[in-house]
Amino acid sequence: MIEDIQKRALHRTRILEGQLRGVARMIENEEYCMDIITQSRAIQRSLESLNRLLLENHLRTHVTHMFENGGDDRDQAVAELLRAFDFDGRS
């Protein structure tokens, strides 16, 4: 993993851990549902940010290597990316 991306991804996971603990406390304290939903949506955005970092790393490392190899490796890279975005590869 690219060192800078790894550091940023780990930082985001720590933030996510704190956000999840916060939501759990809100639920335990029976706080207002809309406030809990707001925090839950913030967690979803944080997860998307983490996913973008992980995708960037994958593209810069594994996918680049797989495309350079060509053939089955290239096809596997395409299939993985389609799967990552919930596409089945069929038009």
VENCOR-V614294 format. One record per backbone hydrogen bond with DSSP energy under -1.0 kcal/mol. NH is the residue of the N-H (numbers start at 1). CO is the residue of the C=O. If there is no record, write none. Layout:
BEGIN
nh=NH co=CO
nh=NH co=CO
END
This chain:
BEGIN
nh=6 co=2
nh=7 co=3
nh=8 co=4
nh=9 co=5
nh=10 co=6
nh=11 co=7
nh=12 co=8
nh=13 co=9
nh=14 co=10
nh=15 co=11
nh=16 co=12
nh=17 co=13
nh=18 co=14
nh=19 co=15
nh=20 co=16
nh=21 co=17
nh=22 co=18
nh=23 co=19
nh=24 co=20
nh=25 co=21
nh=26 co=22
nh=27 co=23
nh=28 co=24
nh=29 co=25
nh=30 co=27
nh=31 co=26
nh=36 co=32
nh=37 co=33
nh=38 co=34
nh=39 co=35
nh=40 co=36
nh=41 co=37
nh=42 co=38
nh=43 co=39
nh=44 co=40
nh=45 co=41
nh=46 co=42
nh=47 co=43
nh=48 co=44
nh=49 co=45
nh=50 co=46
nh=51 co=47
nh=52 co=48
nh=53 co=49
nh=54 co=50
nh=55 co=51
nh=56 co=52
nh=57 co=53
nh=58 co=54
nh=59 co=55
nh=60 co=56
nh=61 co=57
nh=63 co=58
nh=65 co=61
nh=66 co=62
nh=67 co=63
nh=68 co=64
nh=69 co=65
nh=70 co=66
nh=73 co=70
nh=75 co=71
nh=76 co=72
nh=77 co=73
nh=78 co=74
nh=79 co=75
nh=80 co=76
nh=81 co=77
nh=82 co=78
nh=83 co=79
nh=84 co=80
nh=85 co=81
nh=86 co=83
nh=87 co=82
END
